[in-house]
Amino acid sequence: MMGTTHAAFALLCYYVIAYLTELPFDAPIVLALLIFGSLLPDIDHPRGFLARQSYLFKRTSRGVSKFVTHRGIVHSLLAALIATAVVWVIAAFYDLGMLAVACFFLGFISHLAADSLNPTGIKWLQPFSKAKVRDGIRTGLAMEKFLFLLIIIAISTILYTAHPELFNIFFE
């Protein structure tokens, strides 16, 4: 999946949960960590979204990709848990709260779920199992673009249902 699809899917996952549990829809640090978590697994690909955004991530991505393959160990539940533990320590230092940490984890897991829809798939339980979860949506092709459109429509519907005042600019 493309970075934009990963970010949108993570937002959809969060907004569904926020709608059902009355979590905030507009917490900037929470949403930033959610999006960061949804993009981080592709740090193993030199042309991943984060690697294209900054020199620091480009160098990190090149270094990581020398040791692991794309959709390898970085695309696993173990990597999600380790990365979340690191974010938890940083969040505790900056007093960010557990919601921010949980959203980072949700973003990471949503990335894995979306990549499970790709024909290449991922091995969720690496290095403990070689079982792969995969489907037929190829990265960047029409089906992914259609999925992205559906995700945007779903996000808009949830936001309109929960906060119709956000849409007043369109109806004035």
Secondary structure, 3 states (H helix, E strand, C coil): CCHHHHHHHHHHHHHHHHHHHCCCCCCHHHHHHHHHHHHHHHHHCCCCHHHHHCHHHHHHHHHHHCCCCCCCCCCCHHHHHHHHHHHHHHHHHHCCCHHHHHHHHHHHHHHHHHHCCCCCCECCCCCCCCCCECCCCCCCCHHHHHHHHHHHHHHHHHHHHHCHHHHHHHHC
